Amino acid sequence: MGTLDRFDIKGRSALVTGAASGIGLAYAEAMAEAGALVTLTDLDGEGAIREAARLQGEGYTVRADRLDVSDWDNVVAAFDAHATAFGGLDICFANAGIDTGAGFWNPAGHRNADGQVDTYDHKRWDRSIQVNLNGVFYTVSNAVRIMKQEGRANGRTGGSIITTASNAGLVTEPIVGLPYMPAKAGVLHMVRALGLELAEFRIRINAIAPGPFVTNIGGGWLKKDPVARAAWDAIVPLGSVAETEQLKPLALLLASDASDYMTGSHVVIDGGMMLGKYK
């Protein structure tokens, strides 16, 4: 097999959560563009259907499903529907996540009254953990269930699972809502633990840890506020906040056999933000 052949995922099936916009949509597009059979899922079911229709119009084999990753029964049904439609599951992106509001500090240099640990709304905490951590567990659990079933049925085990973590799971981000950081740190440690557990079945699991990307998180404020965008661009060592298109090559690497010796790992893609400030 040649080097470029290892990136070939034509005919494999992929399910992406949180795929109606942002990072999840970029993952879904990357898989479809590479020839995979893709299910776009999202709590925004209409958005998932709209994007799937667009991709279908471009000649790709995709479908859509509304999915609340915090609802176990809904996740089970979505994975079963995908496996029925495409004959199994080869690739899964556990991507869906939510914004958790402001942290204790804001970019203007002031404390946020509702972002302190003693004022933080416990319901916001619970919802964030339910989606950003439990939802990843629900997604990964069902991906593994289908991948193992497929392996028993055809004698070929294996698959690739990619989670969306964050550099906020690796370092302290005072402007990020408090529960987001332990949730993403939990995702990273889950990936490490499951890398070991699933190796026997040739099911690989890795995490992408993005830094600042332009998405709809936080109401899409980086798209709407040029001053905030310029401020962020100025502190990124590589010069700018990234567009989600820049995640596609990494997504293909981790989804394909090009990364067949990688599991339990995470890849930071943040323009050098974690290296420290130099401006």
ROFIGU-348039 format. One line per 5 residues: number of its first residue (from 1); their letters; for each residue x, y, z of C-alpha. Coordinates in pm, 1 decimal. Each point is the difference from the previous one (the first is absolute). Layout:
residues N
NUM	a	X Y Z  ...
//
This chain:
residues 279
1	mgtld	0.0 0.0 0.0  138.9 338.4 -101.0  13.0 294.3 233.8  -290.5 185.7 -157.6  -204.6 -321.6 -13.1
6	rfdik	-2.4 -2.7 378.1  -218.7 311.0 -1.7  -266.3 -172.6 -212.2  -335.9 -34.0 178.7  -221.5 -48.3 -305.2
11	grsal	-301.7 -213.6 82.6  49.6 11.6 376.6  -281.4 136.4 213.4  28.7 285.6 245.7  -232.2 155.7 257.1
16	vtgaa	67.0 354.3 121.5  -170.8 163.3 297.0  -51.3 375.7 12.6  23.3 7.2 -379.3  -245.9 276.8 -88.4
21	sgigl	268.2 268.5 24.6  352.6 85.6 106.0  256.8 -267.8 71.3  -243.9 -288.7 -33.7  -110.0 117.5 -343.2
26	ayaea	365.0 24.3 -107.1  55.0 -359.9 113.3  -308.6 -117.6 -188.7  105.5 185.6 -313.7  350.0 -145.1 19.2
31	maeag	-134.1 -353.4 27.0  -246.1 47.7 -286.5  261.3 167.4 -221.8  227.4 -300.5 57.3  -271.1 -242.5 -111.7
36	alvtl	-144.8 -120.6 329.6  -369.2 -62.8 64.5  -93.0 254.9 264.3  -275.8 60.9 252.8  -18.2 358.5 125.0
41	tdldg	-162.9 18.8 343.0  -81.8 302.8 209.0  -241.4 126.9 263.4  -85.4 249.0 -273.9  -166.1 -262.9 -214.3
46	egair	-113.7 249.8 -262.5  354.5 127.5 -34.4  133.6 -353.6 -43.8  -263.7 -72.1 -265.3  81.1 325.2 -180.4
51	eaarl	373.7 -70.7 -11.9  -56.7 -361.6 -101.2  -221.7 114.6 -286.0  271.5 239.8 -113.8  260.6 -276.1 2.5
56	qgegy	-235.9 -237.9 -179.2  -41.8 266.6 -265.6  376.9 2.4 -42.9  -6.5 -373.5 -68.1  97.2 -140.9 339.2
61	tvrad	-167.1 -291.8 179.1  -125.8 144.5 325.8  -303.0 -9.2 226.1  -113.9 197.3 304.7  -148.8 -75.6 339.3
66	rldvs	-102.5 217.4 293.6  203.4 -99.6 303.0  16.1 117.3 359.0  325.1 -154.1 124.5  -113.6 45.8 360.2
71	dwdnv	-292.8 -241.5 -59.0  121.7 -361.4 18.6  -299.7 -150.5 -180.9  29.1 256.8 -278.1  369.5 -85.0 -45.9
76	vaafd	-74.8 -373.5 -17.0  -266.9 57.8 -264.2  221.6 228.5 -208.0  283.6 -251.4 -15.4  -235.9 -284.4 -82.6
81	ahata	-150.3 206.7 -281.6  344.5 81.0 -137.8  107.2 -366.9 9.9  -320.4 -103.2 -176.7  41.8 264.6 -270.1
86	fggld	369.6 -59.0 -68.3  62.3 -357.3 114.3  207.6 76.2 306.8  230.7 269.1 133.5  366.8 62.3 -75.3
91	icfan	58.5 356.4 120.5  -160.8 207.1 273.7  58.9 361.8 95.4  -122.8 65.6 355.6  -4.8 373.5 -52.5
96	agidt	-321.3 150.7 137.8  52.3 254.5 274.7  -149.1 315.5 143.6  117.4 336.2 121.2  -9.6 35.2 377.3
101	gagfw	-4.4 377.1 28.3  265.7 235.6 125.6  281.9 -96.5 231.0  105.1 196.3 305.6  204.2 242.9 -213.6
106	npagh	-80.3 180.1 -323.1  229.3 128.2 -276.3  -59.9 360.0 114.7  173.4 -80.7 328.8  -298.1 -15.5 232.9
111	rnadg	-150.4 -275.5 209.7  -337.4 -133.3 -115.2  -257.3 9.5 277.0  -167.1 -325.9 -107.2  321.9 -182.8 -96.0
116	qvdty	139.3 -48.9 352.2  -8.0 -341.7 163.5  -224.2 130.3 281.3  -247.0 163.1 -239.6  4.6 -250.9 -286.0
121	dhkrw	-347.1 -138.6 -74.6  10.9 -369.8 89.3  -249.6 -75.7 -274.7  242.8 139.7 -257.5  270.4 -218.5 152.5
126	drsiq	-219.9 -310.7 -18.0  -102.1 66.1 -362.1  358.9 58.6 -107.7  126.6 -321.4 157.0  -295.9 -191.9 -140.2
131	vnlng	69.4 109.3 -357.9  376.2 57.5 -7.5  105.0 -306.4 199.6  -289.3 -242.7 41.7  -104.7 59.6 -360.6
136	vfytv	344.4 -104.9 -119.5  -21.8 -316.4 211.0  -346.7 -79.2 -140.4  128.9 54.1 -353.4  318.9 -201.0 39.0
141	snavr	-178.2 -283.7 180.8  -243.7 -45.5 -285.4  266.1 38.8 -266.5  194.7 -283.0 161.9  -316.0 -210.5 26.3
146	imkqe	-60.7 25.6 -374.2  366.8 -47.2 -92.1  22.3 -315.8 208.8  -323.8 -135.1 -149.6  132.1 63.0 -349.3
151	grang	324.2 -172.0 88.7  -177.8 -309.1 129.5  -218.3 -9.6 -310.9  276.3 21.7 -261.3  305.3 -115.7 190.1
156	rtggs	165.5 341.1 -35.1  22.7 205.4 314.3  110.7 357.9 7.0  -105.5 358.3 -44.6  107.2 350.9 83.7
161	iitta	-161.6 229.0 257.1  99.2 364.8 24.2  -114.3 223.8 283.9  5.2 377.7 6.2  179.1 114.4 313.2
166	snagl	156.9 345.4 41.2  321.7 162.6 107.4  -218.1 121.6 290.2  17.2 -359.2 123.3  377.3 29.7 22.7
171	vtepi	56.0 351.1 135.9  -197.9 247.0 208.4  -213.4 239.9 -203.7  -151.0 261.8 233.2  -231.5 142.0 -266.6
176	vglpy	-152.4 -344.0 -62.6  -298.3 -113.1 205.5  111.3 -207.0 299.5  -163.7 -337.6 -86.6  138.0 -0.7 -353.9
181	mpaka	356.7 -59.1 120.1  -55.9 -309.5 218.4  -239.4 -139.1 -261.6  262.4 24.1 -273.7  272.5 -126.5 234.3
186	gvlhm	-228.1 -294.2 71.7  -36.5 -65.9 -372.5  377.8 -8.0 -38.6  42.9 -245.4 285.4  -288.8 -212.7 -130.8
191	vralg	186.0 -22.9 -330.5  316.9 -115.3 175.7  -186.8 -264.3 199.7  -197.2 -127.3 -298.5  305.1 -6.8 -222.2
196	lelae	126.0 -279.5 222.9  -335.0 -173.8 38.9  -85.1 -6.9 -370.6  340.6 -85.6 -143.6  -79.4 -373.2 9.7
201	friri	-289.3 62.4 -238.6  203.9 219.5 -235.8  -234.9 285.5 81.5  206.3 316.1 20.8  -104.8 310.2 190.8
206	naiap	175.6 334.9 -11.2  -86.4 359.1 84.9  34.0 325.8 -186.4  62.0 291.4 236.1  -79.5 321.2 -189.1
211	gpfvt	96.3 346.1 111.8  -170.1 312.0 -137.9  -220.3 -79.0 -299.3  -281.6 203.1 -150.9  -319.3 -192.8 84.5
216	niggg	-351.8 66.8 128.0  105.2 -67.2 360.5  -76.8 301.2 216.1  -253.8 123.7 -252.3  264.5 20.2 -271.1
221	wlkkd	147.9 313.6 155.8  329.7 -26.4 -187.7  -197.1 24.9 -323.9  -197.8 300.6 118.2  249.7 209.1 195.2
226	pvara	298.0 118.9 -209.5  164.2 161.9 301.7  -6.7 -325.9 195.4  120.0 -188.2 -307.4  293.3 238.5 -45.5
231	awdai	91.0 -34.1 367.0  8.5 -377.8 -27.4  191.7 7.8 -328.2  263.2 214.3 169.6  77.6 -256.3 270.6
236	vplgs	15.9 -312.4 -216.5  366.0 -73.6 -78.6  -83.0 -111.6 -355.9  -186.0 326.2 -53.5  -371.5 -68.2 -2.2
241	vaete	-294.0 -192.8 135.3  -56.6 -303.4 -221.5  -285.4 -92.5 -229.4  -154.4 -344.8 39.5  119.8 -96.1 -350.0
246	qlkpl	346.9 -25.5 153.5  -111.8 -298.5 208.3  -88.5 -216.1 -299.5  344.7 -147.9 -75.2  48.5 -96.5 365.1
251	allla	-346.6 -156.4 8.9  83.9 -210.3 -305.0  331.2 -107.9 151.9  -164.6 -128.7 317.6  -294.7 -158.5 -180.5
256	sdasd	216.4 -190.4 -247.3  261.8 -273.8 9.2  264.1 272.1 -19.7  -26.5 9.2 380.1  -31.3 -375.9 52.8
261	ymtgs	274.1 4.5 267.3  -157.6 284.5 198.9  -239.5 -56.3 286.6  -67.0 157.7 338.1  168.1 319.9 -114.5
266	hvvid	-97.4 361.3 -54.1  107.6 247.7 -264.4  1.5 370.3 84.8  -85.2 232.9 -288.5  4.8 353.6 135.3
271	ggmml	235.3 218.1 -202.7  260.2 -24.3 274.5  -219.0 143.6 276.5  121.3 -250.4 258.7  361.4 91.3 -65.5
276	gkyk	-40.5 328.4 181.3  -33.0 366.2 -87.2  266.9 183.8 -190.4  -169.8 322.0 -110.9
//
